[in-house]
Amino acid sequence: MISLSFYLFIITILFLFYVELTVGNVIYRIVSSGEKKFNIYHGISYLLEPFTNTFLWNWRLLDVNYIFIIIVSIIVYQSILVNLK
């Protein structure tokens, strides 16, 4: 069985890919010089955005709300993966 920390790490990576594809310009952005650059700071900032922005708690935006996804993922881990032991 996989550990909870590894499981949440995989969920986070998949979430960042999903957000980059659906929302766009979260991690891979155009900087002031006109080049596209990878910026992990903006990715981490977006992950924490639901704590400060209530707009992300809209029903239609729950799929791009990291806190909601983590809560659901932990529930799935506890109810399915741990109980399969």
Distance bins in CASP14 RR format, pairs under 12 A and 6 or more apart:
PFRMAT RR
TARGET T0000
AUTHOR 0000-0000-0000
RMODE 2
METHOD distances of the structure
MODEL  1
1 7 0 0 0 0 1 0 0 0 0 0 0
1 77 0 0 0 0 1 0 0 0 0 0 0
1 80 0 0 0 0 0 1 0 0 0 0 0
1 81 1 0 0 1 0 0 0 0 0 0 0
1 82 1 0 0 1 0 0 0 0 0 0 0
1 83 0 0 0 0 0 1 0 0 0 0 0
1 84 1 0 0 1 0 0 0 0 0 0 0
1 85 1 0 0 1 0 0 0 0 0 0 0
2 8 0 0 0 0 0 1 0 0 0 0 0
2 9 0 0 0 0 1 0 0 0 0 0 0
2 10 0 0 0 0 1 0 0 0 0 0 0
2 11 0 0 0 0 0 1 0 0 0 0 0
2 77 0 0 0 0 1 0 0 0 0 0 0
2 81 1 0 0 1 0 0 0 0 0 0 0
2 82 0 0 0 0 0 1 0 0 0 0 0
2 84 0 0 0 0 0 1 0 0 0 0 0
3 9 0 0 0 0 1 0 0 0 0 0 0
3 10 0 0 0 0 0 1 0 0 0 0 0
3 77 0 0 0 0 1 0 0 0 0 0 0
3 81 0 0 0 0 0 1 0 0 0 0 0
3 82 0 0 0 0 0 1 0 0 0 0 0
4 10 0 0 0 0 0 1 0 0 0 0 0
4 11 0 0 0 0 0 1 0 0 0 0 0
4 70 0 0 0 0 0 1 0 0 0 0 0
4 73 0 0 0 0 1 0 0 0 0 0 0
4 74 1 0 0 1 0 0 0 0 0 0 0
4 76 0 0 0 0 0 1 0 0 0 0 0
4 77 1 0 0 1 0 0 0 0 0 0 0
4 78 0 0 0 0 1 0 0 0 0 0 0
4 81 0 0 0 0 1 0 0 0 0 0 0
4 82 0 0 0 0 1 0 0 0 0 0 0
5 11 0 0 0 0 0 1 0 0 0 0 0
5 12 0 0 0 0 0 1 0 0 0 0 0
5 74 0 0 0 0 0 1 0 0 0 0 0
5 77 0 0 0 0 0 1 0 0 0 0 0
6 12 0 0 0 0 0 1 0 0 0 0 0
6 13 0 0 0 0 0 1 0 0 0 0 0
6 77 0 0 0 0 0 1 0 0 0 0 0
6 81 0 0 0 0 0 1 0 0 0 0 0
7 13 0 0 0 0 0 1 0 0 0 0 0
7 14 0 0 0 0 0 1 0 0 0 0 0
7 70 0 0 0 0 0 1 0 0 0 0 0
7 73 1 0 0 1 0 0 0 0 0 0 0
7 74 0 0 0 0 1 0 0 0 0 0 0
7 76 0 0 0 0 1 0 0 0 0 0 0
7 77 1 0 1 0 0 0 0 0 0 0 0
7 78 0 0 0 0 0 1 0 0 0 0 0
7 80 0 0 0 0 0 1 0 0 0 0 0
7 81 1 0 0 1 0 0 0 0 0 0 0
7 82 0 0 0 0 0 1 0 0 0 0 0
8 14 0 0 0 0 0 1 0 0 0 0 0
8 15 0 0 0 0 1 0 0 0 0 0 0
8 47 0 0 0 0 0 1 0 0 0 0 0
8 66 0 0 0 0 0 1 0 0 0 0 0
8 69 0 0 0 0 0 1 0 0 0 0 0
8 70 1 0 0 1 0 0 0 0 0 0 0
8 71 0 0 0 0 0 1 0 0 0 0 0
8 72 0 0 0 0 0 1 0 0 0 0 0
8 73 1 0 0 1 0 0 0 0 0 0 0
8 74 1 0 0 1 0 0 0 0 0 0 0
8 76 0 0 0 0 0 1 0 0 0 0 0
8 77 0 0 0 0 1 0 0 0 0 0 0
8 81 0 0 0 0 0 1 0 0 0 0 0
9 15 0 0 0 0 0 1 0 0 0 0 0
9 16 0 0 0 0 0 1 0 0 0 0 0
9 70 0 0 0 0 0 1 0 0 0 0 0
9 73 0 0 0 0 0 1 0 0 0 0 0
10 16 0 0 0 0 0 1 0 0 0 0 0
10 17 0 0 0 0 0 1 0 0 0 0 0
10 70 0 0 0 0 0 1 0 0 0 0 0
10 73 0 0 0 0 1 0 0 0 0 0 0
10 77 0 0 0 0 0 1 0 0 0 0 0
11 17 0 0 0 0 0 1 0 0 0 0 0
11 18 0 0 0 0 0 1 0 0 0 0 0
11 47 0 0 0 0 0 1 0 0 0 0 0
11 66 0 0 0 0 1 0 0 0 0 0 0
11 68 0 0 0 0 0 1 0 0 0 0 0
11 69 1 0 0 1 0 0 0 0 0 0 0
11 70 1 0 0 1 0 0 0 0 0 0 0
11 71 0 0 0 0 0 1 0 0 0 0 0
11 72 0 0 0 0 1 0 0 0 0 0 0
11 73 1 0 1 0 0 0 0 0 0 0 0
11 74 0 0 0 0 1 0 0 0 0 0 0
11 75 0 0 0 0 0 1 0 0 0 0 0
11 76 0 0 0 0 1 0 0 0 0 0 0
11 77 0 0 0 0 1 0 0 0 0 0 0
12 18 0 0 0 0 0 1 0 0 0 0 0
12 19 0 0 0 0 0 1 0 0 0 0 0
12 27 0 0 0 0 0 1 0 0 0 0 0
12 40 0 0 0 0 0 1 0 0 0 0 0
12 43 0 0 0 0 0 1 0 0 0 0 0
12 44 0 0 0 0 1 0 0 0 0 0 0
12 46 0 0 0 0 0 1 0 0 0 0 0
12 47 1 0 0 1 0 0 0 0 0 0 0
12 48 0 0 0 0 0 1 0 0 0 0 0
12 66 1 0 0 1 0 0 0 0 0 0 0
12 67 0 0 0 0 0 1 0 0 0 0 0
12 69 0 0 0 0 1 0 0 0 0 0 0
12 70 1 0 0 1 0 0 0 0 0 0 0
12 73 0 0 0 0 1 0 0 0 0 0 0
13 19 0 0 0 0 0 1 0 0 0 0 0
13 20 0 0 0 0 0 1 0 0 0 0 0
13 27 0 0 0 0 0 1 0 0 0 0 0
13 40 0 0 0 0 0 1 0 0 0 0 0
13 43 0 0 0 0 0 1 0 0 0 0 0
13 47 0 0 0 0 0 1 0 0 0 0 0
13 66 0 0 0 0 0 1 0 0 0 0 0
13 69 0 0 0 0 0 1 0 0 0 0 0
14 20 0 0 0 0 0 1 0 0 0 0 0
14 21 0 0 0 0 0 1 0 0 0 0 0
14 66 0 0 0 0 0 1 0 0 0 0 0
14 69 0 0 0 0 1 0 0 0 0 0 0
14 70 0 0 0 0 0 1 0 0 0 0 0
14 73 0 0 0 0 1 0 0 0 0 0 0
15 21 0 0 0 0 0 1 0 0 0 0 0
15 22 0 0 0 0 0 1 0 0 0 0 0
15 23 0 0 0 0 0 1 0 0 0 0 0
15 26 0 0 0 0 0 1 0 0 0 0 0
15 27 0 0 0 0 0 1 0 0 0 0 0
15 43 0 0 0 0 0 1 0 0 0 0 0
15 46 0 0 0 0 1 0 0 0 0 0 0
15 47 1 0 0 1 0 0 0 0 0 0 0
15 50 0 0 0 0 0 1 0 0 0 0 0
15 63 0 0 0 0 1 0 0 0 0 0 0
15 64 0 0 0 0 1 0 0 0 0 0 0
15 65 0 0 0 0 1 0 0 0 0 0 0
15 66 1 0 0 1 0 0 0 0 0 0 0
15 67 0 0 0 0 0 1 0 0 0 0 0
15 68 0 0 0 0 0 1 0 0 0 0 0
15 69 1 0 1 0 0 0 0 0 0 0 0
15 70 0 0 0 0 1 0 0 0 0 0 0
15 72 0 0 0 0 0 1 0 0 0 0 0
15 73 0 0 0 0 1 0 0 0 0 0 0
16 22 0 0 0 0 0 1 0 0 0 0 0
16 23 0 0 0 0 0 1 0 0 0 0 0
16 24 0 0 0 0 0 1 0 0 0 0 0
16 26 1 0 0 1 0 0 0 0 0 0 0
16 27 1 0 0 1 0 0 0 0 0 0 0
16 28 0 0 0 0 0 1 0 0 0 0 0
16 38 0 0 0 0 0 1 0 0 0 0 0
16 39 0 0 0 0 0 1 0 0 0 0 0
16 40 0 0 0 0 1 0 0 0 0 0 0
16 42 0 0 0 0 0 1 0 0 0 0 0
16 43 1 0 0 1 0 0 0 0 0 0 0
16 44 0 0 0 0 1 0 0 0 0 0 0
16 45 0 0 0 0 0 1 0 0 0 0 0
16 46 0 0 0 0 1 0 0 0 0 0 0
16 47 1 0 0 1 0 0 0 0 0 0 0
16 64 0 0 0 0 0 1 0 0 0 0 0
16 66 0 0 0 0 1 0 0 0 0 0 0
16 69 0 0 0 0 0 1 0 0 0 0 0
17 23 0 0 0 0 0 1 0 0 0 0 0
17 24 0 0 0 0 0 1 0 0 0 0 0
17 26 0 0 0 0 1 0 0 0 0 0 0
17 27 0 0 0 0 1 0 0 0 0 0 0
17 28 0 0 0 0 0 1 0 0 0 0 0
17 43 0 0 0 0 0 1 0 0 0 0 0
17 64 0 0 0 0 0 1 0 0 0 0 0
18 24 0 0 0 0 0 1 0 0 0 0 0
18 26 0 0 0 0 0 1 0 0 0 0 0
18 27 0 0 0 0 0 1 0 0 0 0 0
18 46 0 0 0 0 0 1 0 0 0 0 0
18 63 1 0 0 1 0 0 0 0 0 0 0
18 64 1 0 0 1 0 0 0 0 0 0 0
18 65 0 0 0 0 0 1 0 0 0 0 0
18 66 0 0 0 0 0 1 0 0 0 0 0
18 69 0 0 0 0 1 0 0 0 0 0 0
19 25 0 0 0 0 0 1 0 0 0 0 0
19 26 1 0 1 0 0 0 0 0 0 0 0
19 27 0 0 0 0 1 0 0 0 0 0 0
19 28 0 0 0 0 0 1 0 0 0 0 0
19 42 0 0 0 0 0 1 0 0 0 0 0
19 43 0 0 0 0 1 0 0 0 0 0 0
19 45 0 0 0 0 0 1 0 0 0 0 0
19 46 1 0 0 1 0 0 0 0 0 0 0
19 47 0 0 0 0 1 0 0 0 0 0 0
19 49 0 0 0 0 0 1 0 0 0 0 0
19 50 0 0 0 0 0 1 0 0 0 0 0
19 56 0 0 0 0 0 1 0 0 0 0 0
19 61 0 0 0 0 0 1 0 0 0 0 0
19 63 0 0 0 0 1 0 0 0 0 0 0
19 64 1 0 1 0 0 0 0 0 0 0 0
19 65 0 0 0 0 1 0 0 0 0 0 0
19 66 0 0 0 0 1 0 0 0 0 0 0
19 69 0 0 0 0 1 0 0 0 0 0 0
20 26 1 0 1 0 0 0 0 0 0 0 0
20 27 1 0 1 0 0 0 0 0 0 0 0
20 28 1 0 0 1 0 0 0 0 0 0 0
20 29 0 0 0 0 0 1 0 0 0 0 0
20 36 0 0 0 0 0 1 0 0 0 0 0
20 38 0 0 0 0 0 1 0 0 0 0 0
20 39 0 0 0 0 0 1 0 0 0 0 0
20 40 0 0 0 0 0 1 0 0 0 0 0
20 42 0 0 0 0 0 1 0 0 0 0 0
20 43 0 0 0 0 1 0 0 0 0 0 0
20 46 0 0 0 0 1 0 0 0 0 0 0
20 64 0 0 0 0 0 1 0 0 0 0 0
21 27 0 0 0 0 0 1 0 0 0 0 0
21 28 0 0 0 0 0 1 0 0 0 0 0
21 63 0 0 0 0 0 1 0 0 0 0 0
21 64 0 0 0 0 0 1 0 0 0 0 0
22 46 0 0 0 0 0 1 0 0 0 0 0
22 60 0 0 0 0 0 1 0 0 0 0 0
22 61 0 0 0 0 0 1 0 0 0 0 0
22 63 1 0 0 1 0 0 0 0 0 0 0
22 64 1 0 0 1 0 0 0 0 0 0 0
23 29 0 0 0 0 0 1 0 0 0 0 0
23 42 0 0 0 0 0 1 0 0 0 0 0
23 43 0 0 0 0 0 1 0 0 0 0 0
23 46 0 0 0 0 1 0 0 0 0 0 0
23 49 0 0 0 0 0 1 0 0 0 0 0
23 56 0 0 0 0 0 1 0 0 0 0 0
23 61 0 0 0 0 1 0 0 0 0 0 0
23 63 0 0 0 0 1 0 0 0 0 0 0
23 64 1 0 1 0 0 0 0 0 0 0 0
23 65 0 0 0 0 0 1 0 0 0 0 0
23 66 0 0 0 0 0 1 0 0 0 0 0
24 30 0 0 0 0 0 1 0 0 0 0 0
24 36 0 0 0 0 0 1 0 0 0 0 0
24 42 0 0 0 0 0 1 0 0 0 0 0
24 43 0 0 0 0 0 1 0 0 0 0 0
24 46 0 0 0 0 1 0 0 0 0 0 0
24 64 0 0 0 0 1 0 0 0 0 0 0
25 31 0 0 0 0 0 1 0 0 0 0 0
25 36 0 0 0 0 1 0 0 0 0 0 0
25 37 0 0 0 0 0 1 0 0 0 0 0
25 38 0 0 0 0 0 1 0 0 0 0 0
25 39 0 0 0 0 1 0 0 0 0 0 0
25 42 0 0 0 0 1 0 0 0 0 0 0
25 43 0 0 0 0 0 1 0 0 0 0 0
25 46 0 0 0 0 0 1 0 0 0 0 0
26 38 0 0 0 0 0 1 0 0 0 0 0
26 39 0 0 0 0 1 0 0 0 0 0 0
26 40 0 0 0 0 0 1 0 0 0 0 0
26 41 0 0 0 0 0 1 0 0 0 0 0
26 42 1 0 0 1 0 0 0 0 0 0 0
26 43 1 0 1 0 0 0 0 0 0 0 0
26 44 0 0 0 0 0 1 0 0 0 0 0
26 45 0 0 0 0 1 0 0 0 0 0 0
26 46 1 0 1 0 0 0 0 0 0 0 0
26 47 0 0 0 0 1 0 0 0 0 0 0
26 49 0 0 0 0 1 0 0 0 0 0 0
26 64 0 0 0 0 1 0 0 0 0 0 0
26 66 0 0 0 0 0 1 0 0 0 0 0
27 36 0 0 0 0 0 1 0 0 0 0 0
27 37 0 0 0 0 1 0 0 0 0 0 0
27 38 1 0 0 1 0 0 0 0 0 0 0
27 39 1 0 0 1 0 0 0 0 0 0 0
27 40 1 0 0 1 0 0 0 0 0 0 0
27 41 0 0 0 0 1 0 0 0 0 0 0
27 42 1 0 0 1 0 0 0 0 0 0 0
27 43 1 0 1 0 0 0 0 0 0 0 0
27 44 0 0 0 0 1 0 0 0 0 0 0
27 45 0 0 0 0 0 1 0 0 0 0 0
27 46 0 0 0 0 1 0 0 0 0 0 0
27 47 0 0 0 0 0 1 0 0 0 0 0
28 35 0 0 0 0 0 1 0 0 0 0 0
28 36 1 0 0 1 0 0 0 0 0 0 0
28 37 1 0 0 1 0 0 0 0 0 0 0
28 38 1 0 1 0 0 0 0 0 0 0 0
28 39 1 0 0 1 0 0 0 0 0 0 0
28 40 0 0 0 0 0 1 0 0 0 0 0
28 42 0 0 0 0 1 0 0 0 0 0 0
28 43 0 0 0 0 1 0 0 0 0 0 0
29 35 0 0 0 0 1 0 0 0 0 0 0
29 36 1 0 0 1 0 0 0 0 0 0 0
29 37 1 0 0 1 0 0 0 0 0 0 0
29 38 0 0 0 0 1 0 0 0 0 0 0
29 39 1 0 1 0 0 0 0 0 0 0 0
29 40 0 0 0 0 0 1 0 0 0 0 0
29 41 0 0 0 0 0 1 0 0 0 0 0
29 42 1 0 0 1 0 0 0 0 0 0 0
29 43 0 0 0 0 1 0 0 0 0 0 0
29 45 0 0 0 0 0 1 0 0 0 0 0
29 46 0 0 0 0 0 1 0 0 0 0 0
30 36 1 0 1 0 0 0 0 0 0 0 0
30 37 1 0 0 1 0 0 0 0 0 0 0
30 38 0 0 0 0 0 1 0 0 0 0 0
30 39 0 0 0 0 0 1 0 0 0 0 0
30 42 0 0 0 0 0 1 0 0 0 0 0
31 37 1 0 1 0 0 0 0 0 0 0 0
31 38 0 0 0 0 0 1 0 0 0 0 0
31 39 1 0 0 1 0 0 0 0 0 0 0
31 42 0 0 0 0 0 1 0 0 0 0 0
39 45 0 0 0 0 1 0 0 0 0 0 0
39 46 0 0 0 0 0 1 0 0 0 0 0
40 46 0 0 0 0 0 1 0 0 0 0 0
40 47 0 0 0 0 0 1 0 0 0 0 0
41 47 0 0 0 0 0 1 0 0 0 0 0
41 48 0 0 0 0 0 1 0 0 0 0 0
42 48 0 0 0 0 0 1 0 0 0 0 0
42 49 0 0 0 0 0 1 0 0 0 0 0
43 49 0 0 0 0 1 0 0 0 0 0 0
43 66 0 0 0 0 1 0 0 0 0 0 0
44 66 0 0 0 0 1 0 0 0 0 0 0
45 51 0 0 0 0 0 1 0 0 0 0 0
45 52 0 0 0 0 1 0 0 0 0 0 0
45 53 0 0 0 0 0 1 0 0 0 0 0
45 66 0 0 0 0 0 1 0 0 0 0 0
46 52 0 0 0 0 0 1 0 0 0 0 0
46 53 0 0 0 0 1 0 0 0 0 0 0
46 56 0 0 0 0 1 0 0 0 0 0 0
46 64 0 0 0 0 1 0 0 0 0 0 0
46 65 0 0 0 0 0 1 0 0 0 0 0
46 66 1 0 0 1 0 0 0 0 0 0 0
46 67 0 0 0 0 0 1 0 0 0 0 0
47 53 0 0 0 0 0 1 0 0 0 0 0
47 56 0 0 0 0 0 1 0 0 0 0 0
47 64 0 0 0 0 0 1 0 0 0 0 0
47 65 0 0 0 0 1 0 0 0 0 0 0
47 66 1 0 1 0 0 0 0 0 0 0 0
47 67 0 0 0 0 1 0 0 0 0 0 0
47 68 0 0 0 0 0 1 0 0 0 0 0
47 69 0 0 0 0 1 0 0 0 0 0 0
47 70 0 0 0 0 1 0 0 0 0 0 0
48 56 0 0 0 0 0 1 0 0 0 0 0
48 65 0 0 0 0 0 1 0 0 0 0 0
48 66 1 0 0 1 0 0 0 0 0 0 0
48 67 0 0 0 0 1 0 0 0 0 0 0
48 70 0 0 0 0 0 1 0 0 0 0 0
49 55 0 0 0 0 1 0 0 0 0 0 0
49 56 1 0 0 1 0 0 0 0 0 0 0
49 57 0 0 0 0 0 1 0 0 0 0 0
49 61 0 0 0 0 0 1 0 0 0 0 0
49 64 0 0 0 0 1 0 0 0 0 0 0
49 65 0 0 0 0 1 0 0 0 0 0 0
49 66 1 0 0 1 0 0 0 0 0 0 0
49 67 0 0 0 0 1 0 0 0 0 0 0
49 68 0 0 0 0 0 1 0 0 0 0 0
50 56 1 0 1 0 0 0 0 0 0 0 0
50 57 1 0 0 1 0 0 0 0 0 0 0
50 58 0 0 0 0 0 1 0 0 0 0 0
50 61 0 0 0 0 1 0 0 0 0 0 0
50 62 0 0 0 0 1 0 0 0 0 0 0
50 64 0 0 0 0 1 0 0 0 0 0 0
50 65 1 0 1 0 0 0 0 0 0 0 0
50 66 1 0 0 1 0 0 0 0 0 0 0
50 67 1 0 1 0 0 0 0 0 0 0 0
50 68 1 0 0 1 0 0 0 0 0 0 0
50 69 0 0 0 0 1 0 0 0 0 0 0
50 70 0 0 0 0 1 0 0 0 0 0 0
50 71 0 0 0 0 0 1 0 0 0 0 0
51 57 0 0 0 0 0 1 0 0 0 0 0
51 65 0 0 0 0 0 1 0 0 0 0 0
51 66 0 0 0 0 1 0 0 0 0 0 0
51 67 1 0 0 1 0 0 0 0 0 0 0
51 68 0 0 0 0 0 1 0 0 0 0 0
52 67 0 0 0 0 0 1 0 0 0 0 0
53 61 0 0 0 0 1 0 0 0 0 0 0
53 64 0 0 0 0 0 1 0 0 0 0 0
53 65 0 0 0 0 1 0 0 0 0 0 0
53 66 0 0 0 0 0 1 0 0 0 0 0
53 67 0 0 0 0 0 1 0 0 0 0 0
54 61 0 0 0 0 0 1 0 0 0 0 0
54 65 0 0 0 0 0 1 0 0 0 0 0
54 67 0 0 0 0 0 1 0 0 0 0 0
55 61 1 0 0 1 0 0 0 0 0 0 0
55 62 0 0 0 0 0 1 0 0 0 0 0
55 64 0 0 0 0 0 1 0 0 0 0 0
55 65 0 0 0 0 1 0 0 0 0 0 0
56 62 0 0 0 0 1 0 0 0 0 0 0
56 63 0 0 0 0 0 1 0 0 0 0 0
56 64 1 0 0 1 0 0 0 0 0 0 0
56 65 1 0 1 0 0 0 0 0 0 0 0
56 66 0 0 0 0 1 0 0 0 0 0 0
56 67 0 0 0 0 1 0 0 0 0 0 0
56 68 0 0 0 0 1 0 0 0 0 0 0
56 69 0 0 0 0 0 1 0 0 0 0 0
57 64 0 0 0 0 0 1 0 0 0 0 0
57 65 1 0 0 1 0 0 0 0 0 0 0
57 66 0 0 0 0 0 1 0 0 0 0 0
57 67 0 0 0 0 1 0 0 0 0 0 0
57 68 1 0 0 1 0 0 0 0 0 0 0
57 71 0 0 0 0 0 1 0 0 0 0 0
58 64 0 0 0 0 1 0 0 0 0 0 0
58 65 0 0 0 0 1 0 0 0 0 0 0
58 68 0 0 0 0 0 1 0 0 0 0 0
59 65 0 0 0 0 0 1 0 0 0 0 0
59 68 0 0 0 0 0 1 0 0 0 0 0
61 67 0 0 0 0 0 1 0 0 0 0 0
61 68 0 0 0 0 1 0 0 0 0 0 0
61 69 0 0 0 0 0 1 0 0 0 0 0
62 68 1 0 1 0 0 0 0 0 0 0 0
62 69 0 0 0 0 1 0 0 0 0 0 0
62 70 0 0 0 0 0 1 0 0 0 0 0
62 71 0 0 0 0 0 1 0 0 0 0 0
62 72 0 0 0 0 1 0 0 0 0 0 0
63 69 1 0 0 1 0 0 0 0 0 0 0
63 72 0 0 0 0 0 1 0 0 0 0 0
65 71 0 0 0 0 1 0 0 0 0 0 0
65 72 0 0 0 0 1 0 0 0 0 0 0
66 72 0 0 0 0 0 1 0 0 0 0 0
66 73 0 0 0 0 0 1 0 0 0 0 0
67 73 0 0 0 0 0 1 0 0 0 0 0
67 74 0 0 0 0 0 1 0 0 0 0 0
68 74 0 0 0 0 0 1 0 0 0 0 0
68 75 0 0 0 0 0 1 0 0 0 0 0
69 75 0 0 0 0 0 1 0 0 0 0 0
69 76 0 0 0 0 0 1 0 0 0 0 0
70 76 0 0 0 0 0 1 0 0 0 0 0
70 77 0 0 0 0 0 1 0 0 0 0 0
71 77 0 0 0 0 0 1 0 0 0 0 0
71 78 0 0 0 0 0 1 0 0 0 0 0
72 78 0 0 0 0 0 1 0 0 0 0 0
72 79 0 0 0 0 0 1 0 0 0 0 0
72 80 0 0 0 0 0 1 0 0 0 0 0
73 79 0 0 0 0 0 1 0 0 0 0 0
73 80 0 0 0 0 0 1 0 0 0 0 0
73 81 0 0 0 0 0 1 0 0 0 0 0
74 80 0 0 0 0 0 1 0 0 0 0 0
74 81 0 0 0 0 0 1 0 0 0 0 0
74 82 0 0 0 0 0 1 0 0 0 0 0
75 81 0 0 0 0 0 1 0 0 0 0 0
75 82 0 0 0 0 0 1 0 0 0 0 0
75 83 0 0 0 0 0 1 0 0 0 0 0
76 82 0 0 0 0 1 0 0 0 0 0 0
76 83 0 0 0 0 0 1 0 0 0 0 0
76 84 0 0 0 0 0 1 0 0 0 0 0
77 83 0 0 0 0 1 0 0 0 0 0 0
77 84 0 0 0 0 0 1 0 0 0 0 0
78 84 0 0 0 0 0 1 0 0 0 0 0
78 85 0 0 0 0 0 1 0 0 0 0 0
END
